[in-house]
Amino acid sequence: MLQAIVIGNVGADAQVQNKDGREFVTFRVAHNDQWTDQAGTQHSNTIWVDCVLNGHPNVTQFIKAGTQVVCQGN
Protein backbone atom coordinates (compact mmCIF):
# COMPACT_ATOMS: atom_id res chain seq x y z
CA MET A 1 0.00 0.00 0.00
CA LEU A 2 1.19 3.48 -0.86
CA GLN A 3 0.77 6.03 1.95
CA ALA A 4 1.05 9.80 1.37
CA ILE A 5 1.11 12.89 3.56
CA VAL A 6 0.41 16.22 1.83
CA ILE A 7 0.93 19.58 3.54
CA GLY A 8 -0.07 22.72 1.69
CA ASN A 9 -2.71 25.30 0.96
CA VAL A 10 -6.17 24.60 -0.46
CA GLY A 11 -6.53 26.09 -3.95
CA ALA A 12 -10.34 26.49 -3.97
CA ASP A 13 -13.22 25.82 -1.60
CA ALA A 14 -13.98 22.11 -1.13
CA GLN A 15 -16.97 20.73 -3.04
CA VAL A 16 -19.39 17.95 -2.17
CA GLN A 17 -20.04 15.55 -5.05
CA ASN A 18 -22.27 12.50 -5.46
CA LYS A 19 -21.66 9.43 -7.56
CA ASP A 20 -23.68 6.22 -7.49
CA GLY A 21 -25.42 7.38 -4.31
CA ARG A 22 -22.13 7.94 -2.48
CA GLU A 23 -21.15 11.36 -1.18
CA PHE A 24 -17.58 12.62 -1.14
CA VAL A 25 -15.64 15.87 -0.77
CA THR A 26 -13.03 17.00 -3.31
CA PHE A 27 -10.38 19.71 -3.09
CA ARG A 28 -6.89 20.51 -4.38
CA VAL A 29 -3.81 21.20 -2.28
CA ALA A 30 -0.80 23.17 -3.51
CA HIS A 31 2.73 22.58 -2.30
CA ASN A 32 5.31 25.24 -3.24
CA ASP A 33 9.04 24.63 -3.45
CA GLN A 34 11.42 27.58 -3.72
CA TRP A 35 15.16 27.41 -4.10
CA THR A 36 18.15 29.38 -5.31
CA ASP A 37 20.68 27.76 -7.62
CA GLN A 38 24.45 28.28 -7.50
CA ALA A 39 24.18 31.20 -9.93
CA GLY A 40 21.84 33.01 -7.52
CA THR A 41 18.74 32.55 -9.66
CA GLN A 42 15.58 31.93 -7.69
CA HIS A 43 13.25 29.15 -8.82
CA SER A 44 9.84 27.99 -7.67
CA ASN A 45 7.70 24.99 -8.44
CA THR A 46 4.09 24.30 -7.45
CA ILE A 47 2.75 20.76 -7.21
CA TRP A 48 -1.04 20.32 -7.11
CA VAL A 49 -2.51 17.26 -5.39
CA ASP A 50 -6.15 16.23 -5.86
CA CYS A 51 -7.69 15.06 -2.58
CA VAL A 52 -10.90 13.07 -2.07
CA LEU A 53 -12.55 12.51 1.29
CA ASN A 54 -15.28 9.87 1.44
CA GLY A 55 -18.35 11.16 3.25
CA HIS A 56 -18.06 13.95 5.85
CA PRO A 57 -19.73 16.75 3.81
CA ASN A 58 -19.67 19.02 6.89
CA VAL A 59 -15.91 19.59 6.53
CA THR A 60 -16.53 21.90 3.57
CA GLN A 61 -17.10 24.74 6.02
CA PHE A 62 -13.45 24.41 7.10
CA ILE A 63 -11.73 23.60 3.79
CA LYS A 64 -11.67 27.01 2.12
CA ALA A 65 -9.29 28.53 -0.43
CA GLY A 66 -5.98 29.49 1.16
CA THR A 67 -6.44 27.32 4.26
CA GLN A 68 -3.37 25.29 5.18
CA VAL A 69 -4.16 21.58 5.57
CA VAL A 70 -2.46 18.29 6.28
CA CYS A 71 -3.89 15.31 4.37
CA GLN A 72 -2.91 11.72 4.94
CA GLY A 73 -4.13 8.71 3.02
CA ASN A 74 -3.52 6.27 0.23
MOFENRA-V458168 format. One record per helix or strand of 3 or more residues. SS is the DSSP state (a for helix, b for strand). FROM is the first residue (numbers start at 1). TO is the last residue. If there is no record, write none. Layout:
ss:SS from:FROM to:TO
ss:SS from:FROM to:TO
This chain:
ss:b from:4 to:10
ss:b from:15 to:19
ss:b from:22 to:36
ss:b from:42 to:54
ss:a from:57 to:61
ss:b from:68 to:73
